[in-house]
Amino acid sequence: MKYMLLVCGDDTADSTGMTPVEPWVEELSVRRGVRLHGHRLRSPADAVTVRVRDGEVLRTDGPFAETKEHVAGYDILECAGLEEAVEAAAKHPMATVGAMEVRAFWDDEDAEGEIRRLDAELTAAGRERDFDRAMACYAPDVEVFHPVSGLEQRGVEALRKAEEVWFSTLSGPVEREVLEFRVRVDESIAFSHALVRMRATLAGGQALDTTARVTTGYRLTGDRWLIVHQHTSVPFDTGAPAAAAAAGA
C-alpha cells in the first residue's frame, strides 16, 4: 500500500544537530526499495495561496495559515502496511525536530490491472488486424523503436504507418503471446518488461515465429493509461557462446 509522508518542520526548533537525510533516502530507496520518490519544498514564505470566492480568484502571498509548523517536503512510500510506514517515518531525521504525518493513499485504483488490460488490448488488436484499436493504446506523442524499420518512430501516425507496412508482409491474424510480463507503477508513470512471442504467416506462405523483449513506458493521461514509449528488441546471434566455448576448450 502507498503512503505519503508529510515532512513537517518547526521554525522554533533547533535543527543544528539533525542528522543528514541522505542516509535515510539511501536506505529506503536503494536497499529496501520502499521509497518511490520525494522532494523538498521551498519555504512557506515563497508560497502562494489561491481561493475562489463568487467566481473571483483571490491570490495571497504566503501560506494558507500562519503557524510555526509547515510542510517542508514529502516522500512516497510503498509498504506492506501502516506499521512499516510508521517505522520508516520514525527513522527520518526531521522526526527528531519536527513531525512526520503518515497518510495512506486511496486504495480504490488498480493501475497495474489497467496496464495489463491495455496490453491485452494490443493482443486482441493484432489478432483482428485492427489498427484503430491498436493505436488507441498509444499517446499522440509516443516514441517507439520499431523492430521492422530499426528506427525510432515519433508520434502515433508514424507508428501507424510502420505497423501497416509490417502487417502488409503478413497474411491472416497475428498471434501475440505474452510469455512474461512485469509491471512497475509509480503514480502517473509506469514501466513494463515483457517477453512476447509473435506468430503469423508471411505473405509468401512461410511461417513467422519470433520472440522479442519489449520494454514499455506508460503515462496516466486523465483517467487513462497510454503508452508513451516502447522499445522492441529481437535476438541477434553474434556467435559469442560458440566463441566463448572455443576459447575455453
C-alpha positions as CSV (number, residue, x, y, z in Angstrom):
1,M,0.0,0.0,0.0
2,K,1.2,3.5,-0.7
3,Y,1.7,6.2,1.9
4,M,2.6,9.8,1.8
5,L,4.9,11.2,4.5
6,L,4.4,14.9,5.0
7,V,7.7,16.2,6.4
8,C,6.7,18.9,8.9
9,G,9.3,21.4,10.0
10,D,9.1,23.6,13.1
11,D,10.5,27.1,12.8
12,T,11.1,27.3,16.6
13,A,13.1,24.0,16.8
14,D,16.9,23.9,16.8
15,S,17.8,21.7,13.8
16,T,21.6,22.2,14.0
17,G,22.1,18.7,15.5
18,M,19.8,17.0,13.0
19,T,21.5,14.2,11.1
20,P,21.6,14.4,7.2
21,V,18.6,12.9,5.4
22,E,20.7,11.3,2.6
23,P,21.4,8.0,4.5
24,W,17.7,7.6,5.2
25,V,16.9,8.2,1.5
26,E,19.7,5.7,0.5
27,E,18.4,3.0,2.9
28,L,14.7,3.2,1.9
29,S,15.2,3.9,-1.8
30,V,18.2,1.7,-2.8
31,R,18.5,-1.0,-0.2
32,R,14.9,-1.6,0.8
33,G,13.0,-0.3,-2.3
34,V,10.3,1.2,-0.1
35,R,10.7,4.9,-1.0
36,L,9.4,5.6,-4.5
37,H,10.2,9.3,-4.7
38,G,10.1,12.5,-2.7
39,H,11.3,16.1,-2.7
40,R,11.9,19.2,-0.6
41,L,9.6,22.2,-0.8
42,R,10.5,25.8,-0.8
43,S,9.9,28.0,2.2
44,P,6.3,28.9,3.2
45,A,7.3,32.5,2.5
46,D,7.5,31.6,-1.2
47,A,4.1,30.0,-1.2
48,V,1.0,31.4,-3.0
49,T,-2.4,30.7,-1.6
50,V,-5.3,30.7,-4.1
51,R,-9.0,30.9,-3.2
52,V,-12.0,31.4,-5.4
53,R,-15.0,33.3,-4.0
54,D,-18.1,34.2,-6.1
55,G,-16.1,33.5,-9.2
56,E,-13.2,35.8,-8.3
57,V,-9.7,34.4,-8.0
58,L,-8.1,35.6,-4.7
59,R,-4.4,35.3,-4.5
60,T,-2.4,35.7,-1.3
61,D,1.4,35.5,-1.0
62,G,2.4,33.2,1.8
63,P,0.9,30.0,3.3
64,F,-2.8,29.5,3.9
65,A,-2.3,29.6,7.6
66,E,0.2,31.4,9.8
67,T,1.8,28.7,12.0
68,K,5.3,27.8,13.3
69,E,4.9,24.4,11.7
70,H,4.9,23.9,8.0
71,V,5.3,21.1,5.4
72,A,8.9,21.1,4.3
73,G,8.7,18.2,1.9
74,Y,7.2,14.9,1.1
75,D,8.1,11.2,0.5
76,I,6.0,8.5,-1.2
77,L,6.5,5.0,0.3
78,E,5.1,1.6,-0.7
79,C,4.9,-0.5,2.4
80,A,3.2,-3.7,3.4
81,G,1.2,-1.8,6.0
82,L,0.8,1.2,8.3
83,E,3.3,-0.1,10.9
84,E,6.1,-0.4,8.3
85,A,5.3,3.2,7.1
86,V,5.4,4.5,10.7
87,E,8.7,2.7,11.3
88,A,10.2,4.4,8.2
89,A,8.8,7.8,9.3
90,A,10.3,7.4,12.7
91,K,13.8,7.0,11.2
92,H,13.5,10.2,9.2
93,P,15.9,12.9,10.7
94,M,13.1,15.5,10.7
95,A,11.1,13.4,13.2
96,T,13.6,14.4,15.9
97,V,13.0,18.1,15.5
98,G,9.6,18.3,13.7
99,A,7.0,15.8,12.8
100,M,6.1,13.2,10.1
101,E,2.5,12.9,9.1
102,V,1.7,9.5,7.6
103,R,-1.3,9.3,5.3
104,A,-2.4,6.3,3.2
105,F,-3.4,6.7,-0.4
106,W,-6.9,5.8,-1.5
107,D,-6.8,2.2,-2.5
108,D,-9.7,2.0,-4.9
109,E,-7.4,2.2,-8.0
110,D,-6.0,-0.7,-9.9
111,A,-3.3,0.8,-12.0
112,E,-1.5,-2.4,-12.7
113,G,-4.7,-4.1,-13.7
114,E,-5.4,-1.2,-16.1
115,I,-2.0,-1.6,-17.7
116,R,-2.4,-5.4,-18.1
117,R,-5.8,-4.8,-19.8
118,L,-4.1,-2.3,-22.1
119,D,-1.5,-4.9,-23.1
120,A,-4.4,-7.5,-23.7
121,E,-6.0,-4.9,-26.0
122,L,-2.8,-4.9,-28.1
123,T,-3.0,-8.7,-28.4
124,A,-6.7,-8.5,-29.5
125,A,-6.0,-5.7,-32.0
126,G,-3.2,-7.7,-33.6
127,R,-5.3,-10.8,-33.9
128,E,-8.1,-8.7,-35.6
129,R,-5.6,-6.6,-37.6
130,D,-7.4,-3.5,-36.2
131,F,-5.1,-0.5,-36.5
132,D,-7.5,1.9,-34.9
133,R,-7.9,-0.3,-31.9
134,A,-4.1,-0.7,-31.5
135,M,-3.3,3.0,-32.0
136,A,-5.9,3.9,-29.3
137,C,-3.4,2.4,-26.8
138,Y,-0.7,4.9,-27.6
139,A,-0.3,8.6,-26.7
140,P,-0.2,11.1,-29.6
141,D,3.4,11.9,-28.9
142,V,4.6,8.2,-28.4
143,E,8.1,7.3,-29.3
144,V,8.6,3.7,-30.5
145,F,11.7,1.8,-31.6
146,H,10.1,-0.3,-34.2
147,P,11.7,-3.7,-35.0
148,V,10.7,-3.7,-38.7
149,S,12.4,-0.4,-39.7
150,G,15.0,-0.5,-37.0
151,L,14.3,3.2,-36.5
152,E,12.6,5.3,-33.9
153,Q,9.0,6.3,-34.8
154,R,7.9,9.6,-33.3
155,G,4.1,10.2,-33.0
156,V,1.2,7.8,-33.3
157,E,0.8,8.5,-37.1
158,A,4.3,7.4,-37.8
159,L,3.8,4.3,-35.7
160,R,0.6,3.5,-37.6
161,K,2.5,3.7,-40.9
162,A,5.2,1.4,-39.7
163,E,2.6,-1.1,-38.4
164,E,0.7,-1.0,-41.7
165,V,4.0,-1.8,-43.6
166,W,4.7,-4.7,-41.3
167,F,1.2,-6.1,-41.5
168,S,1.3,-5.9,-45.3
169,T,4.0,-8.6,-45.2
170,L,1.7,-10.9,-43.3
171,S,-1.5,-12.8,-44.1
172,G,-4.1,-13.5,-41.6
173,P,-4.1,-12.7,-37.9
174,V,-1.0,-12.1,-35.8
175,E,-0.9,-14.3,-32.6
176,R,0.7,-12.3,-29.8
177,E,1.6,-14.5,-26.7
178,V,3.0,-12.7,-23.7
179,L,5.3,-15.2,-22.0
180,E,6.4,-12.9,-19.2
181,F,5.1,-9.6,-18.1
182,R,6.3,-7.5,-15.2
183,V,4.9,-4.1,-14.3
184,R,6.2,-1.3,-12.0
185,V,3.8,1.6,-11.3
186,D,4.7,4.9,-9.7
187,E,1.9,7.4,-9.6
188,S,1.4,8.7,-13.1
189,I,4.3,6.8,-14.7
190,A,4.7,3.1,-15.2
191,F,7.1,0.6,-16.9
192,S,6.7,-2.9,-18.1
193,H,9.1,-5.6,-19.2
194,A,7.7,-8.4,-21.3
195,L,8.8,-11.4,-23.3
196,V,6.5,-11.6,-26.3
197,R,6.2,-14.3,-28.8
198,M,4.7,-13.4,-32.2
199,R,3.4,-16.0,-34.7
200,A,1.9,-15.3,-38.1
201,T,2.1,-16.4,-41.7
202,L,4.1,-14.3,-44.1
203,A,2.6,-13.2,-47.4
204,G,4.7,-15.8,-49.2
205,G,3.3,-18.6,-47.1
206,Q,6.3,-19.1,-44.7
207,A,5.7,-19.2,-41.0
208,L,6.9,-16.4,-38.8
209,D,7.7,-17.4,-35.2
210,T,9.8,-15.0,-33.2
211,T,10.2,-13.9,-29.6
212,A,11.2,-10.4,-28.6
213,R,11.9,-8.4,-25.4
214,V,9.5,-5.4,-25.2
215,T,10.1,-2.6,-22.7
216,T,7.2,-0.1,-22.5
217,G,6.7,3.2,-20.7
218,Y,3.2,4.4,-19.8
219,R,1.7,7.7,-18.6
220,L,-1.5,8.3,-16.9
221,T,-3.4,10.8,-19.0
222,G,-6.6,12.0,-17.4
223,D,-8.2,8.7,-16.3
224,R,-6.5,6.5,-18.9
225,W,-3.1,4.9,-19.1
226,L,-1.4,5.3,-22.5
227,I,1.8,4.0,-24.0
228,V,4.4,6.8,-24.4
229,H,7.5,4.8,-25.1
230,Q,8.1,1.3,-26.5
231,H,11.3,-0.5,-27.4
232,T,11.3,-3.9,-29.0
233,S,14.5,-5.9,-29.4
234,V,14.9,-9.2,-31.1
235,P,17.6,-11.8,-30.6
236,F,20.8,-11.3,-32.5
237,D,23.2,-14.2,-33.0
238,T,26.7,-12.9,-32.6
239,G,28.3,-16.3,-32.2
240,A,29.5,-15.3,-28.8
241,P,28.6,-18.5,-27.0
242,A,30.4,-20.6,-29.6
243,A,33.4,-18.3,-29.4
244,A,33.5,-18.5,-25.6
245,A,33.2,-22.3,-25.7
246,A,36.1,-22.4,-28.2
247,A,38.2,-20.1,-26.1
248,G,37.6,-22.3,-23.0
249,A,38.5,-25.5,-24.9
